Amino acid sequence: MTATVGTLAGAVWTALNENGALNTKDLKKASKIKTDKDLYLALGWLLREDKVVVAEDDKVMTVALK
C-alpha cells in the first residue's frame, strides 16, 4: 500500500507542478486519480512531507505546491 500511495502522491505533485494550484475536482482529473480516497491518501502523504499547502474558501479546497 505504501508504494501505491507514493505513486499517487507523485502523480498529484506532477499535476500541481504542471498546472499550478488546483481545486480537488480539477486535481483529481489532472492527476488521473480515480477515487476521492486515493486523492486524499496522496494529499496526506504530500502534506506530511510538507510539499503542499491546502486552502479552503466557500467549501472549495484548493491545493498548491509550496
N, CA, C and O atoms as a GROMACS GRO file, in nm:
protein
  264
    1MET      N    1   0.082  -0.120   0.000
    1MET     CA    2   0.000   0.000   0.000
    1MET      C    3   0.086   0.126   0.000
    1MET      O    4   0.052   0.225  -0.065
    2THR      N    5   0.198   0.123   0.072
    2THR     CA    6   0.285   0.241   0.079
    2THR      C    7   0.337   0.279  -0.059
    2THR      O    8   0.342   0.397  -0.093
    3ALA      N    9   0.376   0.180  -0.139
    3ALA     CA   10   0.426   0.209  -0.273
    3ALA      C   11   0.317   0.270  -0.360
    3ALA      O   12   0.343   0.361  -0.439
    4THR      N   13   0.195   0.221  -0.346
    4THR     CA   14   0.084   0.273  -0.425
    4THR      C   15   0.055   0.418  -0.388
    4THR      O   16   0.037   0.502  -0.476
    5VAL      N   17   0.052   0.447  -0.260
    5VAL     CA   18   0.025   0.584  -0.216
    5VAL      C   19   0.138   0.676  -0.260
    5VAL      O   20   0.113   0.791  -0.298
    6GLY      N   21   0.260   0.629  -0.256
    6GLY     CA   22   0.373   0.709  -0.304
    6GLY      C   23   0.360   0.742  -0.451
    6GLY      O   24   0.391   0.853  -0.493
    7THR      N   25   0.314   0.645  -0.530
    7THR     CA   26   0.292   0.667  -0.673
    7THR      C   27   0.182   0.769  -0.695
    7THR      O   28   0.194   0.857  -0.781
    8LEU      N   29   0.074   0.757  -0.619
    8LEU     CA   30  -0.036   0.854  -0.629
    8LEU      C   31   0.011   0.994  -0.591
    8LEU      O   32  -0.025   1.093  -0.656
    9ALA      N   33   0.092   1.003  -0.486
    9ALA     CA   34   0.145   1.133  -0.443
    9ALA      C   35   0.232   1.193  -0.553
    9ALA      O   36   0.229   1.314  -0.575
   10GLY      N   37   0.308   1.111  -0.620
   10GLY     CA   38   0.389   1.159  -0.732
   10GLY      C   39   0.303   1.213  -0.845
   10GLY      O   40   0.338   1.314  -0.907
   11ALA      N   41   0.192   1.147  -0.873
   11ALA     CA   42   0.101   1.194  -0.978
   11ALA      C   43   0.038   1.328  -0.940
   11ALA      O   44   0.024   1.416  -1.024
   12VAL      N   45   0.002   1.343  -0.814
   12VAL     CA   46  -0.055   1.470  -0.766
   12VAL      C   47   0.050   1.581  -0.774
   12VAL      O   48   0.021   1.691  -0.820
   13TRP      N   49   0.172   1.552  -0.729
   13TRP     CA   50   0.278   1.652  -0.732
   13TRP      C   51   0.304   1.696  -0.876
   13TRP      O   52   0.319   1.816  -0.903
   14THR      N   53   0.309   1.602  -0.969
   14THR     CA   54   0.333   1.634  -1.110
   14THR      C   55   0.220   1.722  -1.165
   14THR      O   56   0.246   1.819  -1.236
   15ALA      N   57   0.096   1.687  -1.134
   15ALA     CA   58  -0.018   1.766  -1.182
   15ALA      C   59  -0.011   1.910  -1.129
   15ALA      O   60  -0.037   2.004  -1.203
   16LEU      N   61   0.023   1.924  -1.002
   16LEU     CA   62   0.035   2.059  -0.946
   16LEU      C   63   0.154   2.135  -1.005
   16LEU      O   64   0.145   2.256  -1.027
   17ASN      N   65   0.262   2.066  -1.029
   17ASN     CA   66   0.380   2.129  -1.088
   17ASN      C   67   0.351   2.179  -1.230
   17ASN      O   68   0.400   2.285  -1.269
   18GLU      N   69   0.273   2.104  -1.304
   18GLU     CA   70   0.242   2.141  -1.443
   18GLU      C   71   0.130   2.246  -1.454
   18GLU      O   72   0.129   2.326  -1.547
   19ASN      N   73   0.037   2.245  -1.357
   19ASN     CA   74  -0.083   2.328  -1.370
   19ASN      C   75  -0.096   2.439  -1.266
   19ASN      O   76  -0.183   2.525  -1.280
   20GLY      N   77  -0.014   2.439  -1.164
   20GLY     CA   78  -0.030   2.536  -1.056
   20GLY      C   79  -0.139   2.490  -0.960
   20GLY      O   80  -0.178   2.374  -0.960
   21ALA      N   81  -0.188   2.581  -0.878
   21ALA     CA   82  -0.290   2.549  -0.778
   21ALA      C   83  -0.417   2.500  -0.845
   21ALA      O   84  -0.461   2.555  -0.946
   22LEU      N   85  -0.476   2.395  -0.787
   22LEU     CA   86  -0.599   2.336  -0.841
   22LEU      C   87  -0.694   2.304  -0.728
   22LEU      O   88  -0.652   2.275  -0.616
   23ASN      N   89  -0.824   2.309  -0.758
   23ASN     CA   90  -0.920   2.258  -0.660
   23ASN      C   91  -0.918   2.106  -0.668
   23ASN      O   92  -0.862   2.050  -0.761
   24THR      N   93  -0.978   2.040  -0.571
   24THR     CA   94  -0.966   1.894  -0.564
   24THR      C   95  -1.029   1.824  -0.684
   24THR      O   96  -0.979   1.721  -0.728
   25LYS      N   97  -1.137   1.878  -0.737
   25LYS     CA   98  -1.201   1.816  -0.854
   25LYS      C   99  -1.107   1.820  -0.974
   25LYS      O  100  -1.087   1.719  -1.041
   26ASP      N  101  -1.049   1.937  -1.001
   26ASP     CA  102  -0.956   1.950  -1.113
   26ASP      C  103  -0.827   1.873  -1.090
   26ASP      O  104  -0.768   1.819  -1.183
   27LEU      N  105  -0.783   1.869  -0.965
   27LEU     CA  106  -0.661   1.795  -0.931
   27LEU      C  107  -0.679   1.645  -0.954
   27LEU      O  108  -0.590   1.578  -1.007
   28LYS      N  109  -0.794   1.595  -0.916
   28LYS     CA  110  -0.823   1.452  -0.937
   28LYS      C  111  -0.821   1.419  -1.086
   28LYS      O  112  -0.767   1.316  -1.127
   29LYS      N  113  -0.878   1.507  -1.166
   29LYS     CA  114  -0.881   1.486  -1.311
   29LYS      C  115  -0.740   1.499  -1.371
   29LYS      O  116  -0.700   1.416  -1.453
   30ALA      N  117  -0.665   1.602  -1.332
   30ALA     CA  118  -0.533   1.625  -1.388
   30ALA      C  119  -0.434   1.515  -1.351
   30ALA      O  120  -0.344   1.483  -1.429
   31SER      N  121  -0.450   1.459  -1.232
   31SER     CA  122  -0.357   1.354  -1.188
   31SER      C  123  -0.405   1.214  -1.228
   31SER      O  124  -0.336   1.115  -1.205
   32LYS      N  125  -0.524   1.208  -1.289
   32LYS     CA  126  -0.583   1.081  -1.336
   32LYS      C  127  -0.604   0.982  -1.222
   32LYS      O  128  -0.588   0.861  -1.240
   33ILE      N  129  -0.639   1.035  -1.106
   33ILE     CA  130  -0.671   0.952  -0.990
   33ILE      C  131  -0.821   0.924  -0.994
   33ILE      O  132  -0.901   1.015  -1.016
   34LYS      N  133  -0.858   0.799  -0.973
   34LYS     CA  134  -0.996   0.758  -0.993
   34LYS      C  135  -1.089   0.780  -0.873
   34LYS      O  136  -1.207   0.808  -0.893
   35THR      N  137  -1.039   0.770  -0.751
   35THR     CA  138  -1.128   0.780  -0.635
   35THR      C  139  -1.086   0.894  -0.542
   35THR      O  140  -0.969   0.932  -0.538
   36ASP      N  141  -1.183   0.947  -0.470
   36ASP     CA  142  -1.154   1.050  -0.371
   36ASP      C  143  -1.060   0.996  -0.264
   36ASP      O  144  -0.969   1.067  -0.219
   37LYS      N  145  -1.080   0.871  -0.223
   37LYS     CA  146  -0.996   0.810  -0.121
   37LYS      C  147  -0.849   0.814  -0.163
   37LYS      O  148  -0.762   0.850  -0.084
   38ASP      N  149  -0.821   0.777  -0.288
   38ASP     CA  150  -0.683   0.777  -0.336
   38ASP      C  151  -0.626   0.919  -0.341
   38ASP      O  152  -0.509   0.940  -0.308
   39LEU      N  153  -0.708   1.015  -0.381
   39LEU     CA  154  -0.662   1.154  -0.385
   39LEU      C  155  -0.625   1.202  -0.245
   39LEU      O  156  -0.521   1.264  -0.226
   40TYR      N  157  -0.711   1.172  -0.147
   40TYR     CA  158  -0.685   1.219  -0.011
   40TYR      C  159  -0.567   1.146   0.053
   40TYR      O  160  -0.496   1.204   0.135
   41LEU      N  161  -0.546   1.019   0.018
   41LEU     CA  162  -0.426   0.949   0.066
   41LEU      C  163  -0.300   1.018   0.012
   41LEU      O  164  -0.204   1.039   0.085
   42ALA      N  165  -0.303   1.052  -0.117
   42ALA     CA  166  -0.188   1.119  -0.179
   42ALA      C  167  -0.166   1.257  -0.118
   42ALA      O  168  -0.051   1.296  -0.092
   43LEU      N  169  -0.274   1.330  -0.093
   43LEU     CA  170  -0.260   1.463  -0.032
   43LEU      C  171  -0.205   1.452   0.110
   43LEU      O  172  -0.123   1.534   0.152
   44GLY      N  173  -0.249   1.352   0.183
   44GLY     CA  174  -0.196   1.330   0.318
   44GLY      C  175  -0.046   1.305   0.315
   44GLY      O  176   0.028   1.356   0.399
   45TRP      N  177  -0.003   1.226   0.220
   45TRP     CA  178   0.140   1.196   0.203
   45TRP      C  179   0.217   1.326   0.179
   45TRP      O  180   0.318   1.353   0.243
   46LEU      N  181   0.167   1.405   0.084
   46LEU     CA  182   0.236   1.530   0.048
   46LEU      C  183   0.230   1.633   0.161
   46LEU      O  184   0.325   1.709   0.180
   47LEU      N  185   0.120   1.636   0.234
   47LEU     CA  186   0.111   1.727   0.350
   47LEU      C  187   0.211   1.686   0.458
   47LEU      O  188   0.276   1.771   0.518
   48ARG      N  189   0.222   1.557   0.481
   48ARG     CA  190   0.316   1.507   0.583
   48ARG      C  191   0.459   1.541   0.545
   48ARG      O  192   0.542   1.569   0.632
   49GLU      N  193   0.489   1.538   0.416
   49GLU     CA  194   0.624   1.573   0.368
   49GLU      C  195   0.642   1.723   0.350
   49GLU      O  196   0.748   1.768   0.308
   50ASP      N  197   0.539   1.802   0.383
   50ASP     CA  198   0.542   1.948   0.375
   50ASP      C  199   0.569   1.998   0.232
   50ASP      O  200   0.644   2.093   0.211
   51LYS      N  201   0.507   1.930   0.135
   51LYS     CA  202   0.526   1.965  -0.006
   51LYS      C  203   0.413   2.052  -0.062
   51LYS      O  204   0.431   2.119  -0.163
   52VAL      N  205   0.296   2.050   0.004
   52VAL     CA  206   0.181   2.124  -0.047
   52VAL      C  207   0.118   2.208   0.063
   52VAL      O  208   0.140   2.186   0.182
   53VAL      N  209   0.038   2.305   0.019
   53VAL     CA  210  -0.046   2.383   0.110
   53VAL      C  211  -0.190   2.367   0.063
   53VAL      O  212  -0.217   2.357  -0.057
   54VAL      N  213  -0.281   2.366   0.159
   54VAL     CA  214  -0.423   2.349   0.129
   54VAL      C  215  -0.498   2.468   0.186
   54VAL      O  216  -0.479   2.506   0.302
   55ALA      N  217  -0.583   2.527   0.104
   55ALA     CA  218  -0.667   2.638   0.148
   55ALA      C  219  -0.812   2.604   0.118
   55ALA      O  220  -0.841   2.534   0.020
   56GLU      N  221  -0.902   2.652   0.202
   56GLU     CA  222  -1.044   2.629   0.179
   56GLU      C  223  -1.116   2.762   0.175
   56GLU      O  224  -1.103   2.844   0.266
   57ASP      N  225  -1.194   2.782   0.069
   57ASP     CA  226  -1.271   2.904   0.053
   57ASP      C  227  -1.410   2.866   0.003
   57ASP      O  228  -1.423   2.805  -0.103
   58ASP      N  229  -1.512   2.902   0.079
   58ASP     CA  230  -1.650   2.867   0.044
   58ASP      C  231  -1.666   2.718   0.017
   58ASP      O  232  -1.730   2.678  -0.080
   59LYS      N  233  -1.608   2.636   0.103
   59LYS     CA  234  -1.616   2.490   0.097
   59LYS      C  235  -1.548   2.429  -0.025
   59LYS      O  236  -1.571   2.312  -0.056
   60VAL      N  237  -1.463   2.506  -0.094
   60VAL     CA  238  -1.386   2.455  -0.206
   60VAL      C  239  -1.240   2.448  -0.161
   60VAL      O  240  -1.181   2.550  -0.125
   61MET      N  241  -1.183   2.330  -0.164
   61MET     CA  242  -1.046   2.310  -0.120
   61MET      C  243  -0.953   2.325  -0.240
   61MET      O  244  -0.973   2.262  -0.344
   62THR      N  245  -0.851   2.410  -0.224
   62THR     CA  246  -0.751   2.433  -0.328
   62THR      C  247  -0.616   2.389  -0.276
   62THR      O  248  -0.580   2.416  -0.161
   63VAL      N  249  -0.542   2.320  -0.362
   63VAL     CA  250  -0.412   2.266  -0.326
   63VAL      C  251  -0.306   2.328  -0.416
   63VAL      O  252  -0.327   2.345  -0.536
   64ALA      N  253  -0.190   2.363  -0.356
   64ALA     CA  254  -0.079   2.420  -0.432
   64ALA      C  255   0.052   2.366  -0.375
   64ALA      O  256   0.060   2.328  -0.258
   65LEU      N  257   0.154   2.364  -0.459
   65LEU     CA  258   0.287   2.328  -0.412
   65LEU      C  259   0.344   2.440  -0.328
   65LEU      O  260   0.313   2.557  -0.349
   66LYS      N  261   0.429   2.404  -0.232
   66LYS     CA  262   0.497   2.506  -0.151
   66LYS      C  263   0.608   2.568  -0.230
   66LYS      O  264   0.678   2.656  -0.180
   0.00000   0.00000   0.00000
